Amino acid sequence: MQVQFNATASCRKFNVTITNNAESAINLTLTKLYINLQSIGTAKRLSDGQNVSISGIDLLIGQSVSLQCLYDWETLSNPEVLVETLEGYYGNATANATASVLLLITNVAFNETNPNANEMSITVSNSTASSTAVDVTDIVVTYNNGTVNQDYHINGSNTSPHFAPYYTLGINKTVKFDHCIWNWGDFRNQTVTIAVNVTQGFTPATKTVKTPSSLVLEITDLNFNLNGTSHFLAKIANMPVSLGNTSVINIKVKGTQASNASQLVPIGEERIFNCTFDWRSFRGKVLTLLLNSQMVK
């Protein structure tokens, strides 16, 4: 008897070939098949693709049958496959079952420059610890429509690169799927879950993220000039996906108000703010700016 576990094909099925040796004295009839003592009742016969019951398969002297059995063996290590015959004979075999895959979603970025608010990019990595390449075939967004959770399947024909019908991601490789279309603009400031599925059947990679709010501001540039360390310039953009114009009321640094010159920043436009703050003692360090703003409809 021979058993084959192929993680590159799937961790949810395996092949087994059972032979009645040419030197056997009698024909045999299979009754049961086990993997790690768990019974498998049906299988696909590889010779014709037909689903058959294990019980009742006849093996004439010198004859073999090859079967494909559905079973999730992702977490198993060298499982034993055992067959039993009506005549009281047994056969068993073990094979290396290496099905370790560490698939990660490392980043989800919403496209805030597209006023339609329906694009995002999803970056997926197949770890160096994985035992096989995988075929990405489905990316699912789970969100709440206000009543219940719903699943939205990203169209892999629109993404770059495509994953329709699949995208092969090798060991220790990373891919960023751009142009993932989902109308997240209708679900602002909501926690959603992204799941990446592969044809091999391994546990999906998942990541929980929050969609942008109704007002999206971005500091697009900071200008610290050594000739004037008592102030700096901040360029603030009201991103195209915002739902209204915004009034930036003030800017604070280290709890100190640096600018109280309120300015209106229309959707899709930028404004420069002159901020008063002595930053000489903070050279080479990280400063956090806090914007106080409100939407103007």
ABEGO torsion letter per residue (X at the ends): XBBBBBAAABAABBBBBBBBBAABABBBBBABBBBGGBBBABBBBAAAGBBBBABGBBBBBGBBBBBBBBBBAAABBGBBBBBBBAAGBBBBBBBBBBBBBBBBBABBBBBAABAAGABBBBBBBBBAABABBBBBABBBBBBBAGABBBBBBBBAAABOBBAOABBBBBBGBBBBBBGBBBBAAABBGBBBBBBBBBAAGBBBBBBBBBBBBABBBBBABBBBBAABAABBBBBBBBBAABABBBBBABBBBGGBBABABBBBBBBGBBBBBBBBBBAAAABGBBBBBBBBBBBBX
